[in-house]
């Protein structure tokens, strides 16, 4: 965006350089294109052209910049630093409305040639990807940001590099010093905190996400509403807390998370990721950013709770105290981070003797085309990471699935290479940019390169949880119980998974189970008994397509939505749970028996729409009715006696309560004996 011959540039994306995730060809292609376009400049002049990583090792103010290819050239001006503007700060932690707002905050949504390589290598990009929502997760990101004054370069004079370029002529100046220079940098600091819940499935996510968001909001508002142990959430999700700090003293973030601070350090200047604060990460100047994260289950949320509570104090007290003097000093820490920089043309900045030309304007269509590429890159990076995980040892794949994912990985890799090629065109041959991006768009939609993202949403089953995905105690317990029941305690995960796939009947009653995800994969299971456990969410059972009998008596199940997916289910027992809505049972094609005694059903009408229903037990009167019919069918009472007891709603009392084969000691009003009858047990 051009304003009065100045270009406001977000620092973060343009200060990322390095190779990652299939972008290895980017540097060679870029350098080759650079050589091809440098015929007017000598080899010596081309050799001293500085990369962004090298530039960031020096003071940013006065660095040359080429607007056409958005490349830094080197330190070409030097002078005094003065300050302008008024500092502005968020008054409290602010909830960001979308991932796009986070990307805008961190500068990741603004196109820049340097950001195409190694996008995920920076702390800001890692935090953004960590915070991204998925089909089975809900994510909330909060920000506390300070915008300090701008550091402005005044009384600027050419450096020796600029004088050398000037002596060689205008084209040499453009090559060695660019068409503009960094005239201002916006100083500041920021702290972003993300709370992410990973749910058992999409149904659980949609049911609980709103409540979770409210709870976390209350935490940051200081109302004490942190309720991670809410019964509805406790068994349904895991939580990850992560934070990113730019500016100030990021090392203090490590103590809150009891983990090593991950910044952009260690990558070096040779293909490393430059930090956005004027110092090259790891080798030149202090690191000014930190990414830290931890995970926990909702059964044992203490670590996450402690981290969030300490973060509240940190935001209110410690972090602001680090920002008392946000001055431009790239060699000192703690201090300001550079949140953005502003360039100005040499002519507009009074440097006529260096380059007496107006800074060129980049066509809007080119800017839009570049933005298209930068918007597409994070998606490809994320999908590539996902398919790599699916092809790793934690997932058990059929030969057909593996071949499918290998094909997707190849298509993603090709798309990335095409994107890099189009980007090189857009930054080195501007006139061809729009056409190159149009060709990229067309290519990725061809049958040879297109892929369905939904195919990457493979649901983990027993093998995956057995082989390492089971991190929560509840999930590991289910795996252990299944191994014992299958007689597969000493088997490998692959062998145990094969046994589970062949099993037709399982009785897992009274095992204290709360997580049914490892049951996925029991593709031949017909009879499943889950009485007397701690179940609340039965969504994973919806994948058991062959199930005929399901017994959930005495649990804490609220929703029967999974039953609607069991198209062959004949007998459902869910008595003594927390079911309120039976709408999922409406018009079920195969159900013949439904037992729902002891729930808080608000409207039982949908049960009457089940076409093949033969037995329904929802009330105590139903219990008595079933018992009378059983006694008649088995010759224990005559037809005339049955008619009398039916009209009066009487039921039998057995010598041994609940035992139909013991003697009948008498007949009484249904309400007085129903609870002792077999159907009520």
Secondary structure as UniProt FT lines:
FT   STRAND          2..3
FT   TURN            4..5
FT   STRAND          6..10
FT   HELIX           11..14
FT   TURN            21..22
FT   HELIX           25..36
FT   TURN            39..40
FT   HELIX           43..47
FT   HELIX           52..55
FT   TURN            56..57
FT   TURN            61..62
FT   STRAND          63..66
FT   TURN            67..70
FT   STRAND          71..75
FT   STRAND          77..84
FT   STRAND          88..89
FT   STRAND          94..95
FT   HELIX           99..105
FT   TURN            106..109
FT   HELIX           113..116
FT   HELIX           119..121
FT   HELIX           123..131
FT   TURN            135..136
FT   STRAND          137..158
FT   HELIX           160..168
FT   HELIX           170..177
FT   STRAND          180..199
FT   HELIX           202..220
FT   TURN            221..222
FT   TURN            228..229
FT   HELIX           231..234
FT   TURN            235..236
FT   STRAND          237..246
FT   HELIX           251..257
FT   TURN            265..266
FT   TURN            276..277
FT   TURN            281..283
FT   STRAND          289..297
FT   HELIX           302..313
FT   HELIX           314..318
FT   HELIX           319..321
FT   TURN            322..323
FT   TURN            330..331
FT   STRAND          337..345
FT   TURN            346..350
FT   TURN            352..354
FT   HELIX           364..390
FT   TURN            393..394
FT   HELIX           399..428
FT   HELIX           430..432
FT   HELIX           433..443
FT   TURN            444..445
FT   TURN            447..449
FT   HELIX           453..456
FT   HELIX           462..464
FT   HELIX           465..469
FT   HELIX           473..486
FT   TURN            489..490
FT   HELIX           493..502
FT   STRAND          505..507
FT   TURN            509..510
FT   HELIX           517..519
FT   TURN            520..521
FT   TURN            523..524
FT   STRAND          527..529
FT   HELIX           539..543
FT   TURN            545..546
FT   STRAND          549..551
FT   HELIX           561..565
FT   TURN            567..568
FT   STRAND          571..573
FT   HELIX           583..585
FT   TURN            586..587
FT   STRAND          593..595
FT   TURN            597..598
FT   HELIX           605..609
FT   TURN            611..612
FT   STRAND          615..617
FT   HELIX           620..633
FT   TURN            634..635
FT   HELIX           639..648
FT   STRAND          650..654
FT   TURN            657..658
FT   TURN            660..661
FT   STRAND          664..669
FT   HELIX           670..673
FT   HELIX           674..676
FT   HELIX           678..680
//
